[in-house]
Amino acid sequence: MTNEIWQLRRLPFLGQVWRRLQQMPPPQTENSILLRVLVQGLVVVGILATDIAAQTQMSFWAIPLSIVGATWSWYRRSHRNIALKFLLAIGMLLAMGAFFRNLLTQLNDTRLALAQLLIMVQVLHSFDLPRRKDLGYSMVIGLILLGVAGTLSETLTFAPLLLIFLVIALPVLVLDYRSRLGISTKLKPQNSSVGTHRSRILTTKSLSLFLVVILGLGLVIFALMPRLPGYQLQTFPVSVPEDFGNQNFDENNRGIVNPGYVRKGNQNGNGTGGTTQNETTGPGELDDTFYYGFGSKINQNLRGELQPKVVLRVRSQAPGFWRVLSFDHYTGQGWEISRENRVIELNRPEWSYQFLLPPPLVGGQTKEVVQSYTVVSELPNIIPALTYPKRLYFPTREVALDIEGNLRSPLGLIEGLTYTVISDVPYRTRDLLQQATDNYPKNIQDYYLDVPPKIAEQVRQRTEELLATSAKPITSSYEKALYLTQALKQRYSVPENPLGLPFLEENEDLVTAFLFKHEGGYPDHFSTTLTIMLRSIGIPARLVVGFGTGQFNPFTGFYVVRNTDAHAMTEVYFPDYGWFAFDPIPGHELIPASVEESQTFGVLRQFWQWVAGWLPSPVTSWLGQAGNLLIRSLARGIVWLWGILSNGWLGLFTGLILAVIFSFLSWLGWQQWRNWRYRRWLDRLPPMESLYQQMLKVLRIKGYIKHPAQTPLEYASTLHQHQPPESIQVIDEISQAYVSWRYGGARPNIPELRRQLRNWVKQDQLKPDQKY
């Protein structure tokens, strides 16, 4: 290899470049071993974090090679290493080629390709780190890798590495700053007067204090910082598990399959073995793993409980109901999709995972919301999404969209699958929806007003009775839906025993049994009853099933969704505005979470909800009341201030005056806080040390600052030509007493010295804000 390099040097162009490189002065090296070791630690932590978040094995080769390169750089830091630089340049070109290849092959997520490029660049870069600036590049690469890991991670598994990175980064910044100033990193002896103060910043106590302060401020800023809409680059996460991508629908099967029904069925319908995919009536037992409602037909005459498990992790720009299916035909004891086979098959291009969905025919203001879903546990071949999706990023070749707006995959959703949905979610404006007409299209009337004839009149009368209990007449469909939703919550209940409700008889209707026999039922029974009650008075409605928002993790930014979050709601149709959901289940909000006009402090609210989940109920209630009072007061203050500022020129001048007053009060408060801290610091010092520090502050205010390298007597002697004799006498006496106490153990006359200092200050007519 050496002979080949010497042969290359004989080429005209390369030879000239080689000679110029040799004539350059040697690099100014960084000789701090501690700084180099800590920077290498940052790089190792960044690589490990990326590996853990992306579930790759790059660290097995990258970390050892990086350590070897850093060791080589230390021993060769004073050499030009021209041959090595040529080899590294070739390696960089190869790394760039691998990066572009990964971009073309990994269409699903370019972040991992970027992380792989950075790791390869760092490994090559580690072989040539002579200067402090080169170490700075490694620090930045380690930080970028940690940021990439943060965007890839969906859990807190890499959080300990984040703390380790911060622990290492603090001394690295200190050592880097000292290196820039040309200060040696070697600690001085304890009795040395020069350098001791600056070395204290590297003590464990100081670094621990900085770490606690930074973590505290970081968490506060993280909670309070307004969130801007993400995904600005329009490249969204999609993962392709093995044997899942590039799948198409079978020729004769485009239906919905629920794993719970398939794995655990009972054709006899005796209530002891579950139910099958085709049953919508008859007693049965719930599967304890899969939600029963995710199928083309559902039977609500089932009993049992789900065993909680995490099924989804969702990152979304807004919380919401992760909608899965909707049903139009009521069977008496369940629901079914009457037009299951009326689907539109959609294909994606070869070079992209993007599916363009037909736009919904709805009016009103909407907001684009991006959601990324990661499947944690097996789900049916239905794709959860917020309402009205317009773009889908999914790895299969085809997807299907049925007449109810349900998205279907050729295969069931398996663990590890990640996909992204962009939805145009409508704003829920109560004033506009109250004005919606009753002029329903024919296709809406044909499918969403159907009520079994034998129960239609009985249910309609009960519905009218509930509406008549309102204090004032209700005329709009929206207010009727809202009132009935609240009435069901208040007047009907869920049985305490999950298996306590008897099965429906063979021809017994679920809604009439709920309203007149049991006066309640299981959670999903409330939604079925509300849907049929609305239909009975001429308001189009359908049953929709999906997952509730789930538990928000403020540290990862993901909603953790469990199978027990699945439930049914009622969707009501309003002409020109589309479908809107109502939730009649006791304990749930009347209206599910959705987009709002302003979500500036949405993360703060979600963070509080996460904290409140760990606190006792009385504490949560008290804090909630205090928080509501604070928020109301803050809102009133903002409204009052805006009313003043928006009042033309007068408001402008008033605002300027208020800004000046606020600035002055802030400055005054800051000064008082500094003085309070200074007085506390003096109180902790020995009396002689406190007195000497007070004298130094008096002289500092007058412009005579003591250099850290000066001894007390040297500093006092420099003041002889600048101060009058009476001042010099006081300064000399206090300095002599301080030196005798500090280094000789003498006991000074503190009251007398304090009196002299006070008289000196009065004579100079100086009134410093300090303690004497």
Summary of the structure (lengths in Angstrom):
residues: 772
radius of gyration: 36.3
end to end distance: 76.9
largest distance: 112.8
contacts: 2303
relative contact order: 0.07
helix: 49%
strand: 13%
